[in-house]
């Protein structure tokens, strides 16, 4: 098995939504993602015009790390600027 590019997006599963609006993440995907019973999942939406075109799930306890990783370089760059 070849090593996956860590910056690559992969389709991990195709799932169905039942009549009650519920879905099941496959066990192998939950295990790979370290998702356990009781974990909280945050869902971020991306828009194309007025419609949602993409939903992304994050483990809620890792959101602060994700935000820090994204915004850290921005704030670091601003701190080094001189007016």
C-alpha positions as CSV (number, residue, x, y, z in Angstrom):
1,X,0.0,0.0,0.0
2,X,1.4,3.4,-1.0
3,X,1.6,6.3,1.4
4,X,-1.2,8.8,1.0
5,X,-0.4,12.5,0.5
6,X,-1.4,14.2,3.8
7,X,-2.6,17.2,1.8
8,X,-4.9,15.1,-0.4
9,X,-8.6,14.7,-0.1
10,X,-10.0,11.2,-0.4
11,X,-13.5,9.8,-0.6
12,X,-13.5,7.4,2.3
13,X,-17.1,6.1,2.1
14,X,-20.4,6.6,0.5
15,X,-23.3,6.5,3.0
16,X,-27.1,6.6,2.9
17,X,-29.4,8.8,5.0
18,X,-32.4,7.0,6.4
19,X,-36.0,8.3,6.8
20,X,-35.2,9.9,10.1
21,X,-32.2,11.8,8.7
22,X,-29.7,9.5,10.4
23,X,-26.5,8.1,8.9
24,X,-24.0,5.5,10.0
25,X,-20.2,6.0,9.5
26,X,-18.7,2.6,8.7
27,X,-16.8,1.0,11.5
28,X,-13.4,0.9,9.6
29,X,-13.7,4.7,9.0
30,X,-14.6,5.4,12.6
31,X,-11.6,3.3,13.7
32,X,-9.2,5.1,11.3
33,X,-10.5,8.5,12.4
34,X,-10.4,7.6,16.1
35,X,-14.1,8.3,16.5
36,X,-15.6,6.6,19.6
37,X,-19.1,6.5,21.1
38,X,-19.9,9.8,22.7
39,X,-17.4,11.8,20.6
40,X,-18.7,15.1,19.3
41,X,-18.5,15.9,15.6
42,X,-18.5,19.4,14.2
43,X,-19.8,19.9,10.6
44,X,-18.5,22.8,8.5
45,X,-20.4,23.8,5.3
46,X,-19.0,25.3,2.2
47,X,-21.2,27.3,-0.2
48,X,-21.4,27.7,-3.9
49,X,-23.6,30.7,-4.4
50,X,-26.6,30.3,-2.0
51,X,-26.4,26.5,-1.8
52,X,-24.3,24.2,0.4
53,X,-22.0,22.2,-1.9
54,X,-19.8,20.5,0.6
55,X,-20.0,19.3,4.2
56,X,-16.8,18.5,6.2
57,X,-16.7,16.8,9.5
58,X,-14.2,17.5,12.3
59,X,-13.8,15.9,15.7
60,X,-15.0,18.7,17.9
61,X,-12.1,18.4,20.4
62,X,-9.6,19.1,17.6
63,X,-11.2,22.3,16.2
64,X,-9.0,24.6,18.3
65,X,-6.0,22.8,16.9
66,X,-7.3,23.2,13.3
67,X,-8.0,26.8,13.8
68,X,-4.6,27.4,15.4
69,X,-2.9,25.7,12.5
70,X,-4.8,27.8,9.9
71,X,-4.6,31.1,11.7
72,X,-1.2,30.7,13.4
73,X,0.8,31.6,10.3
74,X,-1.5,34.6,9.6
75,X,-0.9,36.1,13.1
76,X,2.8,35.3,13.0
77,X,3.1,37.1,9.7
78,X,1.3,40.2,11.1
79,X,3.4,40.3,14.3
80,X,6.6,40.6,12.2
81,X,5.3,43.5,10.1
82,X,6.4,47.0,10.8
83,X,4.1,49.9,9.9
